[in-house]
Amino acid sequence: MTTRRLTKGQTVVLGAAALVMVAVGAAGAIGTFSNVVSEFHRKATAIGVVAAGEGLTLILALTMLGLTMLGQPSPTWVRGGLWLAPLAACLTGLSLASSVTEAAVYGMTPLAMSGAAEGLGLIARRIVIYRTG
């Protein structure tokens, strides 16, 4: 099996992109946490909401990455979950809102972490495919 190495430039750009995604994902998680705390006044509930929505997206992205690294296709439920988990997180945010303005903010906030998780998973999978063929 022939493997290709990433160039120094590719490594820098991909590393910078990953750092930005992690920062945006962390900001989204903090935002969602804050939104839920403001509604329920319980940090444990907020942690659970973040873990169930954005955290699940991260787990699914990592699962897809691991399977890609093993040369195996991802099951339909993993690919479907990468679409449904962010949607569920956004709908949860919408359900917490008591005004249209809150609905806009609460519904969008989970997308930061969900998008970051999917983006990181995609970049990592593509690196594996690029390097191993």
Contact map, one row per residue, 1 for C-alpha under 8 A:
1110000000000000000000000000000000000000000000000000000000000000000000000000000000000000000000000000000000000000000000000000000000010
1111000000000000000000000000000000000000000000000000000000000000000000000000000000000000000000000000000000000000000000000000000000011
1111100000000000000000000000000000000000000000000000000000000000000000000000000000000000000000000000000000000000000000000000000000111
0111110000000000000000000000000000000000000000000000000000000000000000000000000000000000000000000000000000000000000000000000000001110
0011111000000000000000000000000000000000000000000000000000000000000000000000000000000000000000000000000000000000000000000000000000100
0001111101100000000000000000000000000000000000000000000000000000000000000000000000000000000000000000000000000000000000000000000000100
0000111111100000000000000000000000000000000000000000000000000000000000000000000000000000000000000000000000000000000000000000000000000
0000011111110000000000000000000000000000000000000000000000000000000000000000000000000000000000000000000000000000000000000000000000000
0000001111111000000000000000000000000000000000000000000000000000000000000000000000000000000000000000000000000000000000000000000000000
0000011111111100000000000000000000000000000000000000000000000000000000000000000000000000000000000000000000000000000000000000000000000
0000011111111110000000000000000000000000000000000000000000000000000000000000000000000000000000000000000000000000000000000000000000000
0000000111111111000000000000000000000000000000000000000000000000000000000000000000000000000000000000000000000000000000000000000000000
0000000011111111100000000000000000000000000000000000000000000000000000000000000000000000000000000000000000000000000000000000000000000
0000000001111111110000000000000000000000000000000000000000000000000000000000000000000000000000000000000000000000000000000010000000000
0000000000111111111000000000000000000000000000000000000000000000000000000000000000000000000000000000000000000000000000000000000000000
0000000000011111111100000000000000000000000000000000000000000000000000000000000000000000000000000000000000000000000000000000000000000
0000000000001111111110000000000000000000000000000000000000000000000000000000000000000000000000000000000000000000000000000000000000000
0000000000000111111111000000000000000000000000000000000000000000000000000000000000000000000000000000000000000000000000010000000000000
0000000000000011111111100000000000000000000000000000000000000000000000000000000000000000000000000000000000000000000000000000000000000
0000000000000001111111110000000000000000000000000000000000000000000000000000000000000000000000000000000000000000000000000000000000000
0000000000000000111111111000000000000000000000000000000000000000000000000000000000000000000000000000000000000000000110110000000000000
0000000000000000011111111100000000000000000000000000000000000000000000000000000000000000000000000000000000000000000100000000000000000
0000000000000000001111111110000000000000000000000000000000000000000000000000000000000000000000000000000000000000000000000000000000000
0000000000000000000111111111000000000000000000000000000000000000000000000000000000000000000000000000000000000001100100000000000000000
0000000000000000000011111111100000000000000000000000000000000000000000000000000000000000000000000000000000000001111110000000000000000
0000000000000000000001111111110000000000000000000000000000000000000000000000000000000000000000000000000000000000100000000000000000000
0000000000000000000000111111111000000000000000000000000000000000000000000000000000000000000000000000000000000001100000000000000000000
0000000000000000000000011111111100000000000000000000000000000000000000000000000000000000000000000000000000001111100000000000000000000
0000000000000000000000001111111110000000000000000100010000000000000000000000000000000000000000000000000000001101100000000000000000000
0000000000000000000000000111111111000000000000000000000000000000000000000000000000000000000000000000000000000000000000000000000000000
0000000000000000000000000011111111100000000000000000000000000000000000000000000000000000000000000000000000001100000000000000000000000
0000000000000000000000000001111111110000000001000100000000000000000000000000000000000000000010000000000001001100000000000000000000000
0000000000000000000000000000111111111000001001101100000000000000000000000000000000000000000000000000000000000000000000000000000000000
0000000000000000000000000000011111111100000001000000000000000000000000000000000000000000000000000000000000000000000000000000000000000
0000000000000000000000000000001111111110000000000000000000000000000000000000000000000000000000000000000001000000000000000000000000000
0000000000000000000000000000000111111111100011001000000000000000000000000000000000000000000000010000000000000000000000000000000000000
0000000000000000000000000000000011111111111011000000000000000000000000000000000000000000000000000000000000000000000000000000000000000
0000000000000000000000000000000001111111100000000000000000000000000000000000000000000000000000000000000000000000000000000000000000000
0000000000000000000000000000000000111111100000000000000000000000000000000000000000000000000000010000000000000000000000000000000000000
0000000000000000000000000000000000011111110011000000000000000000000000000000000000000000000000000000000000000000000000000000000000000
0000000000000000000000000000000000011111111000000000000000000000000000000000000000000000000000000000000000000000000000000000000000000
0000000000000000000000000000000000001001111111000000000000000000000000000000000000000000000000000000000000000000000000000000000000000
0000000000000000000000000000000010001000111111100000000000000000000000000000000000000000000000000000000000000000000000000000000000000
0000000000000000000000000000000000000000011111110000000000000000000000000000000000000000000000000000000000000000000000000000000000000
0000000000000000000000000000000000011001011111111000000000000000000000000000000000000000000000000000000000000000000000000000000000000
0000000000000000000000000000000111011001011111111100000000000000000000000000000000000000000000000000000000000000000000000000000000000
0000000000000000000000000000000010000000001111111110000000000000000000000000000000000000000000000000000000000000000000000000000000000
0000000000000000000000000000000000000000000111111111000000000000000000000000000000000000000000000000000000000000000000000000000000000
0000000000000000000000000000000010010000000011111111100000000000000000000000000000000000000000000000000000000000000000000000000000000
0000000000000000000000000000100110000000000001111111111000000000000000000000000000000000000000000000000000000000000000000000000000000
0000000000000000000000000000000000000000000000111111111100000000000000000000000000000000000000000000000000000000000000000000000000000
0000000000000000000000000000000000000000000000011111111100000000000000000000000000000000100000000000000000000000000000000000000000000
0000000000000000000000000000000000000000000000001111111110000000000000000000000000001101100000000000000000000100010000000000000000000
0000000000000000000000000000100000000000000000000111111111000000000000000000000000001100100000000000000000000110110010000000000000000
0000000000000000000000000000000000000000000000000111111111100000000000000000000000000000000000000000000000000000010000000000000000000
0000000000000000000000000000000000000000000000000011111111110000000000000000000000001000000000000000000000000000000000000000000000000
0000000000000000000000000000000000000000000000000000111111111000000000000000000011001100000000000000000000000000010011000000000000000
0000000000000000000000000000000000000000000000000000011111111100000000000000000000000000000000000000000000000000010011000000000000000
0000000000000000000000000000000000000000000000000000001111111110000000000000000000000000000000000000000000000000000000000000000000000
0000000000000000000000000000000000000000000000000000000111111111000000000000011011000000000000000000000000000000000000000000000000000
0000000000000000000000000000000000000000000000000000000011111111100000000000000001000000000000000000000000000000000011011100000000000
0000000000000000000000000000000000000000000000000000000001111111110000000000000000000000000000000000000000000000000000001000000000000
0000000000000000000000000000000000000000000000000000000000111111111000000000010000000000000000000000000000000000000000000000000000000
0000000000000000000000000000000000000000000000000000000000011111111100000100011000000000000000000000000000000000000000001000100000000
0000000000000000000000000000000000000000000000000000000000001111111110000000000000000000000000000000000000000000000000001101100000000
0000000000000000000000000000000000000000000000000000000000000111111111000000000000000000000000000000000000000000000000000000000000000
0000000000000000000000000000000000000000000000000000000000000011111111111100000000000000000000000000000000000000000000000000000000000
0000000000000000000000000000000000000000000000000000000000000001111111111100000000000000000000000000000000000000000000000000100110000
0000000000000000000000000000000000000000000000000000000000000000111111110000000000000000000000000000000000000000000000000000100100000
0000000000000000000000000000000000000000000000000000000000000000011111110000000000000000000000000000000000000000000000000000000000000
0000000000000000000000000000000000000000000000000000000000000000001111111000000000000000000000000000000000000000000000000000000000000
0000000000000000000000000000000000000000000000000000000000000000001111111100000000000000000000000000000000000000000000000000000000000
0000000000000000000000000000000000000000000000000000000000000000001100111110000000000000000000000000000000000000000000000000000000000
0000000000000000000000000000000000000000000000000000000000000001001100011111011000000000000000000000000000000000000000000000000000000
0000000000000000000000000000000000000000000000000000000000000000000000001111111000000000000000000000000000000000000000000000000000000
0000000000000000000000000000000000000000000000000000000000000000000000000111111100000000000000000000000000000000000000000000000000000
0000000000000000000000000000000000000000000000000000000000000000000000000011111110000000000000000000000000000000000000000000000000000
0000000000000000000000000000000000000000000000000000000000010011000000000111111111000000000000000000000000000000000000000000000000000
0000000000000000000000000000000000000000000000000000000000010001000000000111111111100000000000000000000000000000000000000000000000000
0000000000000000000000000000000000000000000000000000000000000000000000000001111111110000000000000000000000000000000000000000000000000
0000000000000000000000000000000000000000000000000000000010010000000000000000111111111000000000000000000000000000000000000000000000000
0000000000000000000000000000000000000000000000000000000010011000000000000000011111111100000000000000000000000000000001000000000000000
0000000000000000000000000000000000000000000000000000000000000000000000000000001111111110000000000000000000000000000000000000000000000
0000000000000000000000000000000000000000000000000000000000000000000000000000000111111111000000000000000000000000000000000000000000000
0000000000000000000000000000000000000000000000000000110110000000000000000000000011111111100000000000000000000000000000000000000000000
0000000000000000000000000000000000000000000000000000110010000000000000000000000001111111110000000000000000000110010000000000000000000
0000000000000000000000000000000000000000000000000000000000000000000000000000000000111111111000000000000000000000000000000000000000000
0000000000000000000000000000000000000000000000000000100000000000000000000000000000011111111100000000000000000000000000000000000000000
0000000000000000000000000000000000000000000000000001110000000000000000000000000000001111111110000000000000100110000000000000000000000
0000000000000000000000000000000000000000000000000000000000000000000000000000000000000111111111000000000001111110000000000000000000000
0000000000000000000000000000000000000000000000000000000000000000000000000000000000000011111111100000000000100000000000000000000000000
0000000000000000000000000000000000000000000000000000000000000000000000000000000000000001111111110000000000100000000000000000000000000
0000000000000000000000000000000100000000000000000000000000000000000000000000000000000000111111111000001001111100000000000000000000000
0000000000000000000000000000000000000000000000000000000000000000000000000000000000000000011111111000011101100000000000000000000000000
0000000000000000000000000000000000000000000000000000000000000000000000000000000000000000001111111000001000000000000000000000000000000
0000000000000000000000000000000000010010000000000000000000000000000000000000000000000000000111111100001001000000000000000000000000000
0000000000000000000000000000000000000000000000000000000000000000000000000000000000000000000011111111011001000000000000000000000000000
0000000000000000000000000000000000000000000000000000000000000000000000000000000000000000000000011111011000000000000000000000000000000
0000000000000000000000000000000000000000000000000000000000000000000000000000000000000000000000001111111000000000000000000000000000000
0000000000000000000000000000000000000000000000000000000000000000000000000000000000000000000000001111111100000000000000000000000000000
0000000000000000000000000000000000000000000000000000000000000000000000000000000000000000000000000011111110000000000000000000000000000
0000000000000000000000000000000000000000000000000000000000000000000000000000000000000000000001001111111111000000000000000000000000000
0000000000000000000000000000000000000000000000000000000000000000000000000000000000000000000011111111111111100000000000000000000000000
0000000000000000000000000000000000000000000000000000000000000000000000000000000000000000000001000001111111110000000000000000000000000
0000000000000000000000000000000000000000000000000000000000000000000000000000000000000000000000000000111111111000000000000000000000000
0000000000000000000000000000000100100000000000000000000000000000000000000000000000000000010011011000011111111100000000000000000000000
0000000000000000000000000000000000000000000000000000000000000000000000000000000000000000111111000000001111111100000000000000000000000
0000000000000000000000000000000000000000000000000000000000000000000000000000000000000000010010000000000111111111000000000000000000000
0000000000000000000000000001101100000000000000000000000000000000000000000000000000000000010010000000000011111111100000000000000000000
0000000000000000000000000001101100000000000000000000110000000000000000000000000000000100110010000000000001111111110000000000000000000
0000000000000000000000000001000000000000000000000000010000000000000000000000000000000100110000000000000000011111111000000000000000000
0000000000000000000000011011100000000000000000000000000000000000000000000000000000000000000000000000000000011111111100000000000000000
0000000000000000000000011111100000000000000000000000010000000000000000000000000000000000000000000000000000001111111110000000000000000
0000000000000000000000001000000000000000000000000000111011000000000000000000000000000100000000000000000000000111111111000000000000000
0000000000000000000000001000000000000000000000000000000000000000000000000000000000000000000000000000000000000011111111100000000000000
0000000000000000000011011000000000000000000000000000000000000000000000000000000000000000000000000000000000000001111111110000000000000
0000000000000000000010001000000000000000000000000000010011001000000000000000000000000000000000000000000000000000111111111000000000000
0000000000000000000000000000000000000000000000000000000011001000000000000000000001000000000000000000000000000000011111111100000000000
0000000000000000000010000000000000000000000000000000000000000000000000000000000000000000000000000000000000000000001111111110000000000
0000000000000000010010000000000000000000000000000000000000001000000000000000000000000000000000000000000000000000000111111111000000000
0000000000000000000000000000000000000000000000000000000000001101100000000000000000000000000000000000000000000000000011111111100000000
0000000000000000000000000000000000000000000000000000000000001000100000000000000000000000000000000000000000000000000001111111110000000
0000000000000100000000000000000000000000000000000000000000000000000000000000000000000000000000000000000000000000000000111111111000000
0000000000000000000000000000000000000000000000000000000000000000100000000000000000000000000000000000000000000000000000011111111100000
0000000000000000000000000000000000000000000000000000000000000001100110000000000000000000000000000000000000000000000000001111111110000
0000000000000000000000000000000000000000000000000000000000000000000000000000000000000000000000000000000000000000000000000111111111000
0000000000000000000000000000000000000000000000000000000000000000000000000000000000000000000000000000000000000000000000000011111111100
0000000000000000000000000000000000000000000000000000000000000000000110000000000000000000000000000000000000000000000000000001111111111
0000000000000000000000000000000000000000000000000000000000000000000100000000000000000000000000000000000000000000000000000000111111111
0001000000000000000000000000000000000000000000000000000000000000000000000000000000000000000000000000000000000000000000000000011111111
0011110000000000000000000000000000000000000000000000000000000000000000000000000000000000000000000000000000000000000000000000001111111
1111000000000000000000000000000000000000000000000000000000000000000000000000000000000000000000000000000000000000000000000000000111111
0110000000000000000000000000000000000000000000000000000000000000000000000000000000000000000000000000000000000000000000000000000111111
